[in-house]
């Protein structure tokens, strides 16, 4: 949790306070970019871009949300911008699959299941994929996701509902011994 005094001092032009804030959000920003992009180098590029945007635009932070969720919103946009720039579908991170498959059978089964889950998540539309990543991989609350994605709460709930429904449909065949289409 970022202290309000840091925020106030950073907004007043205290460079040390702003750098302290950037260091506090750096790891979560990178993690979000990594989950969205699935590539270490791309995540570094997107998180660096996001941190630069945060640094340059901190004076525009109004305090309507937490600094953390404001930073996540910028990280999501930076990752999406990079994805659009490269115009290709990028895989999710290996760690995302590892988090999703804890407690399942052998390591061979886990890696296969994790790969299939990542493949299914990749197929989701961008908004549903982002909401699913923030909720189930980053453990954000619905309100935090709404703030981070700059969407109304009911829209976030709708994205999560539709995303879960599609994942359930696609992964139902997996339970029967089939493969994900």
Secondary structure, DSSP 8 states (H G I E B T S, - for coil): ---HHHHHHHHTT-HHHHHHHHHHHHHHHHHHHHHHH--HHHHHHHHHHHHHHHHHHGGG--SSS-HHHHHHHHHHHHHHHHHHHHTS-----HHHHHHHTTT-S-HHHHHHHHHHHHHHHHHS-HHHHHHHIIIIIS---HHHHHHHHT--HHHHHHHHHHHHHHHHHHHHHHHTT----
